[in-house]
Amino acid sequence: MRGVDRKAFKIPASLQPGGLGPKELTRARDHRNDANPKKKTFTHSAYKGADVKAMLEAMFHGKCAYCETRFSASAPVDVEHYRPKGSVAEAEKHGGYWWVAMDWDNLLPSCIDCNRRRGQVLADASSSLEVLATAAEQATTLAGKQDSFPVVDEAGRVLEESVHFDDEGALLINPCLDDPSRSLTYNFDPARPLGLIVPNGEGTDAIRGAVSIQIYGLNRLRLVQDRTEILRRLEFLAGLVVDLAKSIADLEEPATVLLLEGTAAAMVAPRLRLLRDRTLAEMKGMTSDDAPYATMTKAWLEAFKDRLRGDDRQR
């Protein structure tokens, strides 16, 4: 999950004063105050505006706000309500945060699997690469946010029409309000690359990480398989960079340079250096904000740098 500064993006016109959003809020409030027991369920639609979807996709580079998967042509973006609009799974009598159903700050782009609750095969720290290859044989668990919104203490949950949520104690991470790295991290093992997200920090930070992993389904099997494939590619490229660096160092030994001077072989080291730099650029490109799972690849690259520094200290 990648932190995004929502303030850097304009509120879509349809949600600004005079647009569909404020008008819908007035209708929703009137519907809420209507005492007619036979009234139909209110249908929210302002959040589905084309300009809303376009801005959300631009903010998150066409990726899910929670798992960083790119949306495919067959599974377009779901406009997801961070605080659910119609009901709350953890509070049966709560009518949902209907008054922020059209609020720009409450909207995020989500893939179908993070947004819709259904049976998913979930991986954990005990999973092996062999287990990841046998998804059809694994038991399923319900995952996906849907109308879930747990808080630290139900007594603090906002019940009335209010936007003062600071003390509500939300347990789900919002990438536009929180620093996800405080609660989520990765455990990289070069010998066993596995794209699992694990809780980070202590206390509430760690709890929020664990709750978010479970409810968003951030370790669903297909997702872990995709992240693991990228980690394996990174480890391969890293090994290539290390081998190239060693070869370049050997070729640039004074005695070797003198021996190869004036021969075609003297051009080998510059060519290897070019190949090394291109490989490094490929690895760095995988960390760009528009790349899938960019947060994971950035964290992996930092861990790789630490490994290199550790190797240098041991020499």
URZIBEL-V600250 format. One line per field, one symbol per residue. ss: DSSP state (2 for helix, 1 for strand, 0 for the rest). burial: + if it has 24 or more other ideal C-beta (glycine too) atoms within 12 Angstrom, else -. A space follows every 50 residues. Layout:
BEGIN
ss=???
burial=???
END
This chain:
BEGIN
ss=00000222000022200002222222222222200000000000022202 22222222200010000001010010011110000001001000000222 00022211110222200111010000002222002220001110000000 10022200000000000001000000000222011100000000001110 00222222222222220001222222222222222222222222222222 20022222220002222222222222222222222000000002222222 222222222222220
burial=++++-+----++-++----++--++--+-------------+-+-++++- +++-+++-+++++++++++-+-----++++++++++-+-++--+++++++ +++++++++++++++-+--+++++--+---++----------++++++++ +-----++------+--+-+++++++++-+++++++-+----++++++++ ------+++++++++++++++++++++++++++++-++--++-++--+-- +-----------------+--+---+--++--+--++---++++++++++ +-++--+--------
END
